Amino acid sequence: MAISLAIVFPAVLFVILLVVQAGLWWYADQAALTAAREGVDAGRVNGARADDGPGRARDFTDRLGNLARLERIDADGGDPELYRLSVTVHPASVLPFFDRLTLTKTASAPREKFVPQGQP
């Protein structure tokens, strides 16, 4: 009985840690998407500065600690009609060899602009 337990226990422990790792990946994925959306909400406003979007995304990811570490933020400011922001995070890892993964999420929204009343 002890030998079969010694054989099965590492496999069961690995499966449990794999489930925990999948949860950390999902959390980091959702955190990157939320940070990108927060940044787009701040950056697309009429009169927003160039660093408002990335700054808000950075503020959001700073609150996450080591669960989803920020790798980089890419703001696409070239399109006058559309504001796009990409956030790349590095999820926490509980298993060896799973620590090289990065997740990138992109959000975009039309830029706000003032249109006088009666104009299209």
N, C-alpha and C positions, 0 to 999 in steps of 0.2 A: 504494500500500500504506500509506503513512504517513497519508494522509487518512482511509482507512477505519479505521485504528487510532485516530486522533484522534476519530473519531465513536463508535466502539464502547467505548473505554476508560472514559469517564465513566459510561456506563450499567452497565458491569460493576462499576466501583468503587461506584456507588450500590447495586447489588444486594448486594455484599459488606457494605457498611455497614448495609444494612437487615437482613441476617441477624444481624450483631453486635447491632444494636438490639433485635431480637426476643429474642435471648439475654439481654440485660440486663433486658428486661421480664419474661421468665420467671423470672429470678433474683430480681427484686424481688417478684414475685407469691409465689413460694415463701417468701421471707424474711418477708413480711407474714403469711402463714399460719402459719409456724413461730413467729413472735413472738406471735401471737394464742393459739396453743396453749400456749406456755410461760406466758403470762400467765394463762390459764385454769387451768392446772395449779397455779399458785401461789395464785390467788385463791379457788379453790373449796374449799380445805382448811378443815376445822373450826377455827375460831379465827383465821382469817386477817384481817389488817387491811385496810382499804379500799384502801390504796395498794400492797399486795403484788402484785396482778396487773399493774397498769400499770407498776409498778417493774421487775418481771421482764421484761416485754415491752420496756421502754425499755432495759434492760441488754443484751438480745439485739440490738436494732437499733443500739445504739451500737458494737457490734463489727463492723458491716458497713461502716462508713466512708461514703463517698459513693456506693457502689453502690446503696444503697436508703436514702435519707434519711427519717427519721421526720417525718411531718406532724402526726399527732395519734393519741391513744389514747382511745377511748370505752369506759368500763366501765359496764355496766348492772347496778346493784346493787339494783334495785327488786323483783325476783322472789326470794322466799325459797327457792325450790326449784331455781332454775337460775341459773348464773353465766355471763354473756355478755360478751365483750370484742371490740372492733373495733379494728383497727390499720390506719392509712392511711400509705402510704409513697410517696415520689417517686423513681422509678427514674432511674438515670444516663442521660444522653443523649449520643450521638455524632453525631446528625444534627440540623440546625436544624429548628425548628418541631415537634419531637417532645418538647420539654421541658416541656410543660404537663400531661402525663398523671399522674394519681395512681391508685394501686391500693388498694382497701380489702378486707380480709379479716376475717371474723368467725368466732370459735370459741365454742362453748358446751359446758357440761357440768353435770350435776347437782351441787349443793352437797353436801359431805360433812356428815353429822350423826351424832351419837352416838345409838344405839338400844340400850337395855338388853337383855340376853340374855332370850330368850323373848317379846319383843314384836315385832309385825309391822313 
